């Protein structure tokens, strides 16, 4: 299955060298840069602009290499995380082929080059290091301070959505050190997360303006792209856009579709894994399993600020599944549970259809 996923992504990888995938909206936003001063989401675009000035780097080549490297790394880590479910094919297939998971960018090519990819890679990388039993505490601490924290900081400057998902990383760190070290060490390591207050403050105070927008568009006019006026909006514009999008541009039918998508992605995965927790198939510290939702609920604020809920579902789902996949797993108990579901799969399917 993962071999086929790699083939599919590889086909789009070569295709993207010659044409813009999707409607071009995500591609255009990649050109936001710092030519008019510090701006939200401008880091990657500024890096490209400097490389282009120095080496005449081609936009499609640069962004394709950056993003598909990110996607292929995600696929490799997904494979590692799901490997323990290799004997439970129905279960693994259901999760892997979910439209809100690894295939999200394929199902909707319009979001193929959004900065969300780096947020997802950060949590998957954290989960990958987490499950490595050979990683000692000192190595994990160095991973946090010298790899993960710089990556999250870069992501904050690349897209402020990273701010909403820091609680997931905090939760994984809390679980890791809860297993291995004492409470004093736990506090000493968790306090390092205060480092993110500085980049969060900087990026939230870097509002856009029409003057910045004009300077940025002048800097990228040779690439036949133009940043929309939405870049110059403030928080009030975001609120107004949210109200218009949900209560003027979309009707009840669209709201029902959104509810169905949330149910079939986040809520269904939550029900599935919470059931495994209740049956002690997935197990960890009781305090964590009883209160983990309190850690991650702030991340759901993203649904109030983003208009593209497909991307919100993708980011929340991948962060949520990364958390579930690092919890301790009882193979024998799950095997019995899986066989009982597999033997009654048709009955469950008919019951769900009737419901």
C-alpha positions in Angstrom: 0.0 0.0 0.0 2.8 2.4 0.9 4.6 1.5 -2.3 1.5 2.5 -4.3 1.3 5.8 -2.3 5.0 6.5 -3.2 4.2 5.9 -6.9 1.2 8.3 -6.8 3.2 11.0 -5.1 6.1 10.5 -7.4 3.9 11.0 -10.5 2.8 14.3 -9.2 6.3 15.2 -8.2 7.5 15.0 -11.8 4.4 16.7 -13.0 4.8 19.7 -10.7 8.2 20.6 -12.3 6.4 21.7 -15.4 3.0 23.0 -14.2 1.3 24.4 -11.2 -0.9 21.8 -9.5 -4.4 22.8 -8.6 -5.8 26.3 -9.1 -2.6 28.1 -8.2 -3.9 29.7 -5.0 -1.5 27.9 -2.7 1.4 28.4 -5.2 0.9 32.1 -5.3 0.9 32.4 -1.5 4.4 30.9 -1.4 5.8 34.1 -2.8 5.0 36.2 0.3 8.3 37.5 1.5 10.1 40.1 3.7 10.8 42.7 1.1 8.3 45.1 2.7 9.4 44.1 6.2 8.5 41.2 8.5 5.3 39.6 7.4 3.3 36.5 8.4 4.0 33.5 6.2 6.9 35.2 4.5 9.9 33.0 5.5 9.9 30.5 2.7 9.1 33.1 0.0 12.0 35.2 1.3 14.4 32.3 1.1 13.3 31.6 -2.5 13.7 35.3 -3.4 17.3 35.4 -2.1 18.2 32.1 -3.9 16.6 33.5 -7.1 18.6 36.7 -6.9 21.8 34.8 -6.2 21.4 31.7 -8.4 18.4 32.5 -10.7 16.5 29.6 -9.0 13.3 28.5 -10.9 10.2 28.8 -8.7 8.6 25.5 -9.6 11.9 23.7 -9.2 12.6 25.2 -5.8 9.1 24.7 -4.3 8.6 21.3 -5.8 11.8 20.0 -4.3 11.0 21.5 -0.9 7.4 20.3 -0.7 7.8 16.8 -2.1 10.8 16.2 0.1 8.5 17.0 3.0 5.8 14.7 1.6 8.1 11.8 1.1 9.5 12.2 4.6 5.9 12.1 5.9 5.2 8.9 4.0 8.3 7.2 5.5 7.3 8.2 9.0 3.7 7.1 8.5 5.0 3.7 7.4 7.1 3.5 10.6 4.2 4.5 12.8 1.7 2.1 11.2 4.2 -0.8 10.9 3.0 -2.3 14.2 -0.5 -2.7 12.6 0.8 -4.6 9.6 -1.1 -7.7 10.6 -4.4 -5.8 10.9 -4.9 -4.8 7.3 -8.6 -3.6 7.5 -7.8 -1.3 10.4 -4.6 0.1 8.8 -6.2 0.5 5.4 -9.2 2.4 6.9 -6.8 4.9 8.5 -4.2 5.2 5.7 -6.7 5.8 2.9 -8.7 8.3 4.9 -9.2 11.5 2.8 -8.1 13.6 5.8 -4.8 11.7 6.1 -1.8 11.1 3.8 -3.9 11.3 0.7 -5.4 14.7 1.5 -3.1 16.6 -0.9 -3.8 14.1 -3.7 -7.6 14.3 -3.3 -7.4 18.1 -3.4 -4.5 19.3 -5.5 -5.5 22.9 -4.7 -3.7 22.5 -1.4 -0.7 20.6 -2.6 1.7 23.3 -1.7 0.3 24.8 1.5 2.5 25.4 4.5 0.5 22.9 6.5 2.9 20.2 5.2 5.6 21.5 7.5 3.3 21.5 10.5 2.3 17.9 9.8 6.0 16.9 9.3 6.9 18.4 12.7 4.4 16.3 14.7 5.2 13.1 12.7 8.9 13.6 13.3 8.3 14.1 17.0 6.2 10.9 17.0 8.9 9.0 15.1 11.6 9.9 17.6 9.1 9.1 20.5 8.6 5.5 19.4 12.3 4.8 19.1 13.0 2.9 22.3 16.8 3.4 21.9 16.5 7.2 22.3 17.7 8.0 25.8 16.5 11.0 27.7 19.5 13.2 26.9 19.2 12.4 23.2 15.5 13.3 23.3 16.3 16.5 25.1 18.8 17.4 22.4 16.3 16.5 19.7 13.8 18.9 21.3 16.2 21.8 21.7 18.2 21.5 18.5 15.9 20.0 16.0 12.2 20.1 16.9 12.1 23.5 18.6 14.0 25.3 15.7 11.7 23.5 13.2 8.5 24.7 15.1 10.0 28.2 15.3 10.6 28.2 11.5 7.0 26.9 11.0 5.6 29.7 13.1 7.3 32.3 10.8 6.3 30.2 7.8 2.6 30.0 8.9 1.1 31.1 12.2 -1.2 28.0 12.2 1.7 26.2 13.9 0.9 28.1 17.1 -2.3 26.2 17.5 -0.6 22.8 17.4 2.2 23.4 19.9 -0.1 21.7 22.6 0.3 18.4 20.8 4.1 18.6 21.0 3.8 19.6 24.7 1.6 16.5 25.3 4.0 14.1 23.6 6.9 15.5 25.6 4.9 15.2 28.8 4.1 11.5 28.1 7.8 10.8 27.2 9.3 12.2 30.3 6.5 10.9 32.5 7.6 7.3 31.5 11.3 7.8 32.1 12.2 10.5 34.6 11.1 12.2 37.8 8.7 15.1 38.3 11.5 17.6 38.8 13.1 16.8 35.4 9.6 16.8 33.9 9.1 20.4 34.9 12.6 21.5 33.9 12.1 20.1 30.3 8.5 21.3 29.9 9.5 24.9 30.8 11.5 25.1 27.6 8.3 25.4 25.7 8.1 29.0 27.0 10.7 29.7 24.3 7.9 29.9 21.7 6.3 32.9 23.4 8.9 35.1 21.7 8.3 34.0 18.0 4.5 33.9 18.7 4.6 37.5 20.0 6.7 38.6 17.0 4.5 37.0 14.4 1.2 38.2 15.9 2.5 41.7 16.0 3.6 41.6 12.3 0.3 42.6 10.7 0.0 43.0 7.0 -0.6 46.4 5.2 -1.4 47.6 1.8 2.0 49.2 1.7 3.7 45.9 2.4 1.5 44.2 -0.1 2.5 46.7 -2.9 6.2 46.2 -2.1 5.9 42.4 -2.1 4.0 42.3 -5.4 6.6 44.6 -6.9 9.3 42.1 -5.8 7.6 39.1 -7.4 6.1 40.7 -10.6 8.7 38.8 -12.8 7.1 35.5 -11.7 3.6 36.3 -13.0 2.1 36.0 -9.5 0.3 38.5 -7.3 -0.6 38.3 -3.6 -4.2 39.1 -3.0 -5.4 42.0 -0.9 -6.5 39.5 1.8 -2.8 39.6 3.0 -3.3 43.2 4.2 -6.3 42.3 6.4 -6.2 42.4 10.2 -8.0 40.3 12.9 -11.3 42.2 12.3 -11.2 41.2 8.6 -10.6 37.6 9.6 -13.7 37.6 11.9 -15.8 39.3 9.1 -14.5 36.8 6.6 -15.5 33.9 8.9 -19.0 35.2 9.4 -19.6 35.9 5.7 -18.2 32.5 4.7 -20.4 30.5 7.0 -23.6 32.5 7.2 -23.8 34.3 3.8 -21.9 32.3 1.2 -22.8 28.8 2.5 -26.2 27.4 3.4 -27.5 24.6 5.7 -26.6 21.9 3.2 -22.9 23.0 3.3 -23.0 23.0 7.1 -24.3 19.4 7.0 -21.5 18.4 4.7 -19.0 20.0 7.0 -20.5 18.1 10.0 -20.3 14.9 8.0 -16.7 15.5 7.2 -15.8 16.2 10.8 -17.6 13.1 11.9 -16.0 10.8 9.3 -12.5 12.1 10.1 -11.7 13.5 13.6 -14.7 12.2 15.5 -14.6 8.7 14.1 -10.9 8.4 14.8 -11.4 9.7 18.3 -14.2 7.1 18.9 -12.1 4.3 17.5 -9.0 5.0 19.6 -10.9 6.0 22.7 -12.5 2.6 22.5 -9.1 1.0 22.4 -8.1 3.1 25.4 -11.2 2.1 27.3 -10.4 -1.6 26.6 -6.8 -1.1 27.8 -5.5 -2.0 24.4 -3.8 1.4 24.2 -2.4 2.3 27.7 -0.4 5.0 29.3 -0.4 7.0 32.5 -4.1 7.3 33.7 -3.8 11.0 34.3 -2.8 11.5 30.7 -5.4 9.3 29.2 -8.2 11.0 31.3 -7.1 14.5 30.5 -5.4 14.5 27.1 -8.3 16.3 25.5 -7.6 19.3 27.7 -4.2 19.5 26.2 -5.3 19.5 22.6 -8.6 21.4 22.7 -6.9 24.7 22.1 -5.8 23.4 18.7 -9.5 23.2 17.6 -9.6 27.0 17.7 -8.2 26.8 14.2 -11.7 25.9 12.9 -12.8 29.4 14.0 -10.0 31.2 12.2 -9.5 29.2 9.0 -12.0 29.3 6.1 -10.6 26.2 4.4 -11.9 23.5 6.8 -10.5 20.7 4.7 -7.0 21.8 5.7 -8.1 22.2 9.3 -9.4 18.6 9.3 -6.1 17.4 7.8 -3.9 19.1 10.3 -6.0 18.1 13.3 -6.4 14.5 12.1 -2.7 14.0 11.6 -1.8 15.5 14.9 -4.4 13.4 16.7 -3.3 10.2 15.0 0.3 10.9 15.8 -0.6 11.1 19.5 -2.6 7.8 19.4 0.1 6.0 17.6 2.8 6.7 20.2 0.7 5.3 23.2 1.7 1.9 24.5 0.1 -0.9 22.4 -1.0 -4.4 23.7 -0.6 -6.6 20.6 -2.4 -9.7 21.9 -5.5 -7.7 23.2 -5.8 -5.8 19.9 -5.5 -9.1 17.9 -8.6 -10.5 19.8 -10.5 -7.2 19.3 -9.6 -7.0 15.7 -10.7 -10.6 14.9 -14.0 -10.0 16.6 -14.6 -6.9 14.4 -13.4 -8.7 11.3 -15.7 -11.6 11.8 -18.6 -9.3 12.3 -17.6 -6.7 9.7 -20.7 -7.2 7.5 -23.0 -6.9 10.5 -21.3 -3.7 11.6 -21.4 -2.3 8.1 -25.2 -3.0 7.7 -25.9 -1.6 11.2 -24.0 1.6 10.3 -25.8 1.9 7.0 -29.2 1.6 8.8 -28.2 4.1 11.4 
